[in-house]
Every structure is written in structure tokens, then in C-alpha cells.
Amino acid sequence: MKIKIRLKEILEERGISQRQLSLKMNMRPATISHLCSDSVDRVYIRTLEQICAALDITVDQLIVSVEDDEDPNS
């Protein structure tokens, strides 16, 4: 089982660009871009909390578990 950050999907659903989120959070655009990629292997909990606060979502909406066979990169 793997953990996936759904940030890219949530931004698309809400029509928010990565740049808009980075400006709202006062965070580097490269950080947001990395978190939207499929190659995230670590992230600070504080960063997840900030994203959840900025998007008014809960952490369980942001992070989901997926089976290994559901991951297109495995």
C-alpha cells in the first residue's frame, strides 16, 4: 500500500493553479509543484497542515492510501 497526496486533483477540481496556491500560502512554487507530482517521498506535517488550512480541507481529503497495483508508476 502507498500513500498519495491528492493536491493536484484538488486544485484541478477547484480551478486553482499551483501558482495561486503558492502565492496564497507564501510558499515557493517549486514546493507546490513537487507536492503535485507523483514522486513525493516525504513532506513535513506542518506543510500538510498549511495546505489543508489554505484549501479549507481535512488531511484525510488531502492524503489517501492506494493499493500498489492502482499506482501507475509501479
Secondary structure, DSSP 4 states (H G I P E B T S, - for coil): -EEEE-HHHHHHHHT--HHHHHHHHT--HHHHHHHHSTT-----HHHHHHHHHHHT--HHHHEEEE-GGG-TT-
